[in-house]
């Protein structure tokens, strides 16, 4: 079964590139994202996987499923979230997910 471990360091530690490479510690949250039911080479499944990765990264970086939209939006602006998403997308590493993630990043940069 396919799965990704999404590592996210706390808000303060996430700002440091060296800290992102550090091994798991008390400040590290590990979220498992399963995608054995998806084919990440297909665009529709890659979109579903990107939604799962987004939710996991937001959760690992401080937003829960019960958080207000504004809280989730703020978490999505943090270095923790971006580093987590970068690692997760790199771990999947398929053309479809890479392309969708690049498009999404470009759209966010324009807003």
Secondary structure by P-SEA (a helix, b strand, c coil): cbbbbbbbcccccccccccccccccccbbbbbbbccccccccaaaaaaaaaaaaaaaaaaacccccccaaaaaaaaacaaaaaaaaaaaaaaccaaaaaaaaaaaaaaaac
